[in-house]
Amino acid sequence: FVLDQIPKEYLTDAMTGPLNAWRKPVREKAREIMNISNSANVEYNISEIVLKSGNTTNGAEIFTKTCATCHKIKNSGIDFGPPLDDIGSKYGKDALYTSIIDPSKSINFGYEGEQITTNNGGIYVGIKTNETADEITLKMAGGLKEIVIKKNIKERIKVKQSLMTPYLYQNMTEQELIDLVEYLTTLKKNI
């Protein structure tokens, strides 16, 4: 595994599993690679930031650059995390900020993660989409699916953290975060 071979635009996706690994040294190495300090660089007071208004056009662009690698809106984006077609009907700004800043605080049902280690040393982190007597299908970051044969599993662990990239909001300015949330509030169910 050579990091220089991963195009920069895919590095965040490649690090999702390691950033959420249950083994502390793996998480710490991933944080080092992603240049994330052990204490959050940026802290937001949600009760203050929720009062600010944003630009929805810019928010849509931020979504495409940052969130569409794991979330879909209609036919755009990648099917990994929950679809966001009508997220503005489900959550207010405060809950949207919380979901982005602290994604492990509330994990949507059906999007809980699993980490599977195989007998040959393979490690897979994803969301279980199917399980039979013989195999497990995991949906992984980037929308890829992996079928793991149960007899080859050495260890299977429920991941307690969200599979959303931690500290993703730190890659945005405050205004970009505000614009993103403003855009998400416009995504409502058509009645």
N, C-alpha and C positions, 0 to 999 in steps of 0.2 A: 504494500500500500504506500504509494508515493503521493503526497499532497499536491506537489507541483503538477501532477497529471490531471487534477480535477479542475475544470474551468471554474473561474471565480463565481459565475452566476449559479453554479450547482453546489457550491461549498456549504451553504446553509442547509440544503436538503441532505447532503451527505453527512452532516454533523448532527442531525436530529436524533438519531439513535444514540450515539455516544454522549450527547448532552443530557440525555434522559437515562443513561445507564444506571443500574443500581450499584455498580462498583464505583466507589468514590474516585480512585485514580483515573478511571476512564473518563468520568465527568470532568475532572480537573484538567486532563490533557485536552479534551474537546474545548473547554473554556479558554485554554491557552491558545489553541489553534484559531479560535474565533475571536481572539483578542477581547474576551469578556472578563472583566475583573471579578474577583470573588465577592465584592460588594457592589451592588448596583451603582452604576455611574450616575444615573438620572433617576430621581424620585419625583413622582407627581402626586399632588394632593387631589384626589378625584373630586372631592367636594368643591374645589376651586376650578379645576380645569373643565368640569362639566358645564359651567356657566358660559364658557367661551363658544363662539360660533366659528364654523369653518367653511371652506370652499369645497362644494361637492364635486366639482369638475376635477380639481386637484386631488381630492380624496379618491375618486375613481382611478386616477393614474397611480396613486400610492398603492391601492388595492392590487392593481395589475402587476406592479413591480414587486410587491412584498407578500401579498396574501394568496394570489392566484396560483402559487406553486403548491398549495395544499387545499384550497377551498374553491368551490364552483359557485358562480352566479349564472343561472340559466345554463347556457351551453359553453360558457367561458370559464377557464380555470381547470384545475386538476381535482379529481374526486379522491380526496384522502380524508380531510376533516369534514365536519358537518357542512352541508350546503347552506349558503347564506342568502338565498333568493328572497326570503321574507324576514330576515333577522331584525329589521326595524319594527316589525309588528310584534315581535316576541320580547325584545329587550329595550329598555331605555338607555340613554347615554351612559349613565353611571354603571350599568351592568356591562355595556360594551367596553368601556374603559377597563373595568375589572377583568374581563375576559382576555383582553390584550396584555395588560400589565401583569396579571397573576393568573395565567391560564389553568393552573392546577387547582385553583380555588373551586371551580365548578366544571366538571368534565361531563359532557353530554352523554346520556345513556346510549350504549352501542358504540362509543368511541373510546372505550377504555383500552389501554395498550397492553400488549404482552411481549415479553422477551423470551425467545427460545434459543437455547444453545444446543447444537447437535453434537453427536459423538465425534465427528471429525473436526470440531472447533468452530463451525459456522455459528454466527450470532445473527438472529433476525429479530427486529423490533417492528411491530406494526399492530394493526387492529384486526382481530379475528373476524373474518366474514363467513367462514363455513368450517364445520368440524364434522368428520365422520369417524367411524371406528378406527380407520386406518391413517387418516391425514388431517392436517389443519391448514386452512388457507388464510394467509395474512395479507392484508392490504398495507403496503408500506408507503413511506413518504415518496412523493413523486407519482403516486398512483399505481406503482408496480404491484403485482401480486406474486406471492411466493407460496408454493405448496410444500409443506414439510411433512415427511412421512413419520408417523408417530414412533415407530420402532427405532428411528434414528435420533430421537430426542434424548438428550442427556439431562436437561434442566428446562423447566417452564415456569416463568414467574409473571405474575400480574404486575404491571408497572403502575405505581401509585401516582406518578406525575402525569400531567398532560403531555401528549406527544407533540404539542405545538412548540416550536422553537422557543426556548426560554430567552427572555430579554430582547426579543425581536424588536420591541418598541424603541430600544436604545439605538437602533439604526436609523431612527427618524428624528427630525427636529420636533419640538413641541407643536409647532404649527402643522406639520405633516400629520402628526397623530390626531390633532383636532380635526383636520380636514378628512382624514380616514373615517373617524367616528361619525362626523357629520354626514358623509356619504352613506355609511352603513345604516344610519337612521332612516334614509330615504327608501331602503329596500323593504317594501311592504307587500303583503298579500293583496292581490287584486280581487276585489269583492264584486 
